Each structure stands twice: as structure tokens, then as C-alpha cells.
Amino acid sequence: MFFQFHPLAIEDCVTPSSLPKIEDYDDYLFIVTHGVDFTRTEKFNTAELDLFLGKDYFGHVSPHLLEIRA
């Protein structure tokens, strides 16, 4: 299966956001949400999770999984 996600959704995956959102594209939903980051023990912190939800698939991007090279 070949995914053709909208360039703005891809940009949102590599750019941190402090606000949650849902974008409704033709074939999928793109969701930016935040969950508790349990790796931080000294204070409460959240981590961004970007989700792609289609009719027959579910995908996610987590910032600690991205390796971005200039």
C-alpha cells in the first residue's frame, strides 16, 4: 500500500505542536494529540502523538521515532 499524505500533515509531523487538532482529508483523518510522557520523572510532561486514521489502516508518528537530518 502506498500512502500519499498531504504535505501539510507531513509538515505537522516534523514540527512540534502544543495544541491538539483534527484535520479531515479526503481519505483519512490526521490527528495531533498529546499523552503523558512517563519517561520524565521529575515533573509532569506530555508527548505529541500524530495519528493517521483511514478506512483500512491506522498509522502513528511519535517524535522520538523521527530522525531528521538537514
C-alpha positions in Angstrom: 0.0 0.0 0.0 1.3 3.4 -1.0 0.3 6.4 1.2 0.1 9.9 -0.2 -0.4 12.0 2.9 -1.0 15.7 2.4 2.2 17.8 2.7 0.8 19.9 5.5 0.1 16.7 7.5 3.7 15.6 7.0 4.9 19.1 8.0 2.9 18.8 11.2 4.6 15.5 12.0 8.0 17.1 12.0 7.1 20.4 13.6 6.2 20.2 17.4 2.8 21.5 18.3 1.4 22.3 21.7 -2.2 22.2 20.5 -4.3 19.1 19.6 -6.2 19.1 16.3 -8.1 17.0 13.8 -7.8 17.5 10.0 -10.3 15.8 7.8 -8.7 14.9 4.4 -10.5 13.1 1.6 -9.4 9.5 2.6 -8.2 9.8 6.2 -8.2 11.8 9.4 -5.0 13.4 10.6 -5.0 13.8 14.4 -2.5 15.6 16.6 -2.9 14.6 20.3 -0.8 14.6 23.5 -0.3 11.9 26.1 1.6 11.6 29.4 5.3 11.2 28.9 6.2 8.6 31.6 10.0 8.9 30.9 10.1 12.2 32.7 10.1 11.5 36.5 11.0 15.0 37.8 7.8 16.7 36.6 4.6 16.1 34.6 5.2 16.3 30.9 3.4 15.3 27.7 4.5 13.9 24.4 3.0 14.6 21.0 1.5 11.8 19.0 0.4 12.2 15.4 -2.1 9.8 14.0 -3.3 8.9 10.5 -6.7 7.1 10.5 -8.0 5.7 7.3 -10.8 3.3 6.3 -8.4 0.3 6.3 -5.4 1.5 8.3 -4.1 3.3 11.3 -0.6 4.9 11.5 1.2 7.0 14.0 4.3 9.1 14.3 6.0 9.7 17.6 8.6 12.5 17.8 11.2 10.1 19.5 10.8 7.9 16.4 11.8 10.6 14.0 15.3 11.2 12.9 15.5 14.4 10.9 18.7 15.2 9.0 19.4 18.6 7.4 
